[in-house]
C-alpha cells in the first residue's frame, strides 16, 4: 500500500492531520488558574463554543471559554470541511411536535446556518479557503428523483443560490467517476479548511474580549443560581453555563451524554495532485457527497490534494490503519488514483442523535444551563446556528428558533455507555443491507 503518514509540521498539539499540518496561524491560550467570575462560562472550544462566545460578546456579555485540549481539537478541527445547507435529516418527522410551520422554519434555519458562516468569515477576514460549490451525488435513480423534489422545495423556500439538476450523461461536469447516476449542484454550499476557521474564530472571540483557556478540562460542575465550573487548577463562577462538548462530553453530564452517540468518521489526504489530475477528478472544485448510509464525501484542498472521507463507525473502535481502510473506498470512486500516495490519515468522533436533529436547548432542572450537540454530520453550519440561538436565549431575546429546537424530545440511547454503540452498529448494518434491495 502506498501510504506515508506525516506528522503535523506546524502544530504538534492538535491530532495529526492535513489540517494540523497546514494551519495558517499560531495561537496559544493559557490554562485556567485561580478563580474567575463572568456572565457566561462555555465548556468546549469547537465551533459551538466559539460561535456562542462571539455572539454573546457582541451582545455585551463577559465570557470565559474552557477547552480540555486545544482550540479546534475535536470534530471542529478534523471534519471533512464540507459546508452544506440543512440542519437535520428528514425534519418532516417533527411536524406532529412543532407543526408544518415549525418544520418550514427548521428548513429555513438550515439555509441561514450557511449564511452565518459566510458572514463570520467576511466580518473577521478569516483565511480558511472558503470555496463555493457543492454537489449531491445520486447512487441510484430514486436519489435523483429525490433531488428534483429537493430542488423544487428549495426554490419554494426562496433559496437565492444557483441550483442545477444533473442527468447521468452530465456527471462528468462535476466528477471524474462512473459511479453516479445524477446529481444536484448547489452553489450556496461549499467547502473550507475547518481548523483554520476555528482558529480564526478563536482570534475573533478574543478580540471581542472573550477569555479563552486551553488545557483546562472540566473536572466537575456545581449547579445553582451561580454555576461553579471546576478544572484542575481553577474555578469559573458564572450566571449561565453552555455545554458545547458534543461527542467529547466524556461523562461531564450523564443526562446529555446518553442522548449523543460518539461515532468515528475518517479522512485521508493524498499527495498534491497536478492541476490536470485535480481537474480530472473534480472539474469545478466542488465538495461532493453521495447518498449511502456509509457515505463517501470528498473535495480538493487548496494545494490540490484529494481529501476523501466517510466510513462512519458506530462500533466505538477506530480502524488500526485508517489509510488502509479508506484507500479501497477512494479507489472504488477513482480507480485511476491507484498509484497516488496517501500523505495523511486521521479520524475523530462526531455526535449522532437518535432522530438526527441537532440537540439545542437548556436543562429542565437547571434553567441557566444550555447545551448544543449531536449535529449528525451537519456540524460545520449547524454549530454556527446553535451559537446564535443560544446567545439569543441567554440574552432573553425572543428566539423562536431556539424554542423550536428545544421542543423536540431526544431519546436516550439504550444499553448504557458500553452497549449503545454495538446496538446502533447493528441497526446501521440493517439500513446498509436495505440499500442493496
Buried (B, 14 or more C-beta within 10 A) or exposed (E): EEBEBBEBEEBEBBBBBBBBBBBBEEBEBEBBEEEBEBBBBBBBBBBBBBBBBBBBBBBEBBBBBBBBBBBBBBBBBBBBBBBBBBBBEEBEBBEEEBEEEBBBBBBBBBBBBBBBBBEBBEEBEBBBBBBBBBBBBBBEEEBBEBBEEBBEEBEEEEBEBEBBBBEBEEBEBBBBBEBBBBBBBBBBBBBBBBBBBBBBBBBBBBEBEBBBBBBBBBEEBEBEEEBBBBBEEBBBBBBBBBBBBBBBBEEBBEEBBBBBBBBBBBBBBBBBBEEEBBBBBBEBBBBBBBBBEBBBBBBBBBEBBBBBBBBBBBBBEBBEEBBBBBBEBBBEBBEEBEEBEBBBBBBBBBBBBBBBBBBBBBBEEBEBBBBBBBBBBBBBBBBBBBBBBBBBBBBEEEBEBBBBBBEBEBEBBEEEEEEBBEBBBEEBEEEEEEEEE
